[in-house]
Amino acid sequence: MQTILGAGGPIADELARELHRNFTTDIRLVSRRPRQVNGTDELVAADLMDPASTERAVAGSSIAYLTVGLPMDSALWEERFPVMMKNVIDACKAHDTKLVFFDNTYMYPGTPAPQTESTGFAPGGRKGRVRAEIVTMLLEEMAAGTIEALIGRAPEFYGPGKTKSWSNMLVFDRIRAGKRPLVPVSATTKRSLIWTPDASRALALLGNTPDAYGQTWHLPIDENRQTYRQLIGIASAITGRRIGFTVLPLWVFRLGSRFNPMLAEAAELLPRYRGDNVFDTAKFAARFPDFAVTRYEEGIRAILTEPADQAR
């Protein structure tokens, strides 16, 4: 049994598909209100804030994937993520279950320096500090040998379906809708974006690779990093129309944050857009040289040609 804790999002859904395609049909999906992705999925309703509920959800699993997400709310993150991580670690230890944790880069310093798996944590805000706390909690258990686990870390998303990110919402979704894209902060700094199905495929592969455990892995991206100007140029070539764009400088977001709580919550991440974002995935590429990474041209074409009903 392989179990996905935090089912229902784009990463978890594609992870369930990939596991079913290539690794096992014995899959359990866990969330408050889980829904089947594959026809054979076992559904378990559970609250990861509750230790007993979490333990029941994990029981009988050889591998558990922690992919749970929360709304962009710092107070909610501080309240829930550490409790969830502790409950999941305790449940995995109790049932001798391997743990695969899907992580982000919020705890990294927001500088143009290349980010590798050994980059030190230097969070620039509350959400980054929470991520550093829960990752450190897991790393300490791994170092102590109390749990067999690995960390798969991803930069900003772009992708099909319900993928949520600045790049999707402000740029690609607007292009698909025939609207002028809005570029956050800078159109000339290089971005590291991960195609969400690639992140899920890589998680499934890592989880089913015994020697991947005990380590942190940067999940694979197209390392031919592009600026937003270049990405919009790719979209122009695909659509056959010239696409202009508007750059939203930092002060616009800061002004908007006075009235929009979501913008206020994003404030700690926006300075990262001022410089290049260099997320290094050489370790994964060396270990899994045959993994087919989706190129930006392929990903952007898939987004722009996706049927409207699938994108909602």
DRENKE-822175 format. One line per 10 residues: number of its first residue (from 1); their letters; for each residue x, y, z of C-alpha. Coordinates in steps of 0.1 Angstrom, whole numbers. Example, Ala and Ser with C-alpha at 12.3 -4.5 7.8 and 13.67 -1.06 7.14 Angstrom:
2
1> AS> 123 -45 78  137 -11 71 $
This chain:
312
1> MQTILGAGGP> 0 0 0  13 35 -10  -6 63 7  -9 100 -3  -15 123 26  -31 155 14  -49 141 -16  -69 164 -40  -44 189 -53  -26 189 -87 $
11> IADELARELH> 6 173 -73  -13 146 -54  -36 138 -82  -8 134 -108  12 114 -82  -17 90 -78  -19 86 -116  19 80 -119  19 54 -91  -9 36 -107 $
21> RNFTTDIRLV> 7 37 -142  41 25 -132  44 12 -96  13 -1 -78  -25 -2 -80  -26 -5 -42  -31 32 -35  -48 50 -6  -58 87 -8  -62 106 24 $
31> SRRPRQVNGT> -77 140 30  -108 154 47  -129 146 17  -109 124 -7  -120 115 -42  -108 87 -64  -82 95 -91  -79 59 -103  -109 35 -101  -91 13 -76 $
41> DELVAADLMD> -80 39 -51  -89 34 -14  -103 65 2  -97 74 38  -111 106 54  -87 118 80  -76 150 98  -38 152 100  -41 176 129  -53 146 150 $
51> PASTERAVAG> -27 120 160  -51 90 161  -67 99 128  -33 103 112  -21 69 125  -52 52 112  -46 68 78  -10 56 76  -16 21 91  -7 -7 66 $
61> SSIAYLTVGL> 13 16 43  48 8 30  52 44 18  34 76 27  37 107 6  31 140 25  18 165 -1  -6 184 20  -10 221 12  -26 250 31 $
71> PMDSALWEER> -39 284 20  -14 313 20  -20 323 56  10 326 79  -10 321 111  -26 290 97  8 276 86  23 283 121  -6 266 138  -10 235 115 $
81> FPVMMKNVID> 21 225 96  43 216 126  15 196 142  8 178 109  45 170 104  49 156 140  17 135 136  29 121 103  64 113 115  50 96 146 $
91> ACKAHDTKLV> 25 76 125  52 65 101  75 55 129  47 35 146  39 16 114  74 13 99  63 33 69  87 52 47  80 89 43  83 110 11 $
101> FFDNTYMYPG> 79 147 19  70 171 -9  88 204 0  92 239 -14  120 265 -14  105 292 9  132 286 35  160 294 11  176 328 9  160 349 -19 $
111> TPAPQTESTG> 193 356 -37  206 349 -72  231 324 -58  225 288 -71  203 267 -48  214 232 -42  203 205 -17  230 218 7  219 254 6  215 267 41 $
121> FAPGGRKGRV> 181 280 53  177 317 56  139 324 55  127 359 48  93 357 65  69 337 86  60 311 60  96 305 53  103 300 89  75 275 92 $
131> RAEIVTMLLE> 89 255 63  124 256 78  110 243 111  91 213 97  120 203 74  144 205 103  121 184 123  122 157 97  159 160 90  166 154 127 $
141> EMAAGTIEAL> 146 123 127  163 111 96  197 118 111  188 99 142  178 69 122  142 68 136  125 71 103  133 62 67  124 93 47  134 115 18 $
151> IGRAPEFYGP> 126 151 8  117 161 -27  119 199 -31  103 220 -58  106 256 -70  76 276 -83  50 257 -102  36 261 -136  13 235 -151  -20 223 -164 $
161> GKTKSWSNML> -54 221 -147  -58 237 -113  -21 246 -109  -18 276 -87  12 300 -89  20 335 -99  33 322 -132  1 304 -140  -24 330 -126  -7 362 -138 $
171> VFDRIRAGKR> 9 350 -170  -1 318 -187  -38 317 -176  -43 352 -187  -27 345 -221  -50 315 -226  -80 338 -217  -69 364 -243  -58 389 -216  -26 408 -213 $
181> PLVPVSATTK> -2 389 -190  10 406 -158  47 400 -149  56 400 -112  85 425 -105  108 418 -134  106 405 -170  144 401 -173  154 378 -145  157 341 -151 $
191> RSLIWTPDAS> 131 318 -135  133 282 -123  98 267 -129  88 231 -124  61 215 -145  37 200 -119  33 166 -136  71 163 -136  72 170 -99  47 142 -93 $
201> RALALLGNTP> 65 117 -116  98 125 -98  82 120 -64  68 86 -74  102 76 -88  121 87 -57  96 70 -34  101 37 -52  139 39 -54  154 24 -22 $
211> DAYGQTWHLP> 187 42 -23  170 76 -26  160 76 10  180 95 37  185 124 13  171 157 0  164 159 -37  158 189 -59  130 178 -83  138 181 -120 $
221> IDENRQTYRQ> 132 212 -141  141 224 -176  175 239 -167  173 261 -198  160 289 -175  140 316 -192  130 351 -183  93 361 -183  100 380 -215  113 349 -231 $
231> LIGIASAITG> 85 327 -218  59 351 -232  79 351 -264  74 313 -265  37 318 -260  36 343 -288  52 318 -312  27 291 -301  -3 313 -305  9 331 -336 $
241> RRIGFTVLPL> 1 365 -321  22 392 -306  16 393 -269  25 424 -249  28 423 -211  28 447 -181  54 444 -154  40 449 -119  67 465 -98  71 457 -61 $
251> WVFRLGSRFN> 54 489 -50  22 479 -68  21 447 -48  29 466 -16  1 490 -23  -23 462 -31  -14 443 0  -31 470 21  -64 459 6  -58 423 -5 $
261> PMLAEAAELL> -48 397 22  -34 373 -4  -10 400 -17  0 407 19  8 370 24  29 369 -8  51 399 3  79 377 17  83 360 -16  81 389 -40 $
271> PRYRGDNVFD> 117 402 -35  129 369 -50  117 380 -84  142 409 -85  171 386 -93  177 353 -111  163 321 -95  187 293 -100  174 260 -87  200 234 -94 $
281> TAKFAARFPD> 188 199 -102  221 183 -112  219 157 -84  186 143 -97  197 144 -133  229 124 -124  210 97 -105  181 95 -130  196 104 -164  167 89 -184 $
291> FAVTRYEEGI> 140 110 -167  123 130 -194  119 166 -183  92 187 -199  107 216 -218  92 251 -214  79 250 -250  61 218 -243  46 229 -210  35 263 -223 $
301> RAILTEPADQ> 19 247 -254  0 223 -231  -14 251 -209  -24 273 -238  -41 244 -257  -58 229 -227  -96 226 -229  -113 253 -207  -132 227 -187  -99 210 -176 $
311> AR> -83 243 -166  -110 253 -141 $
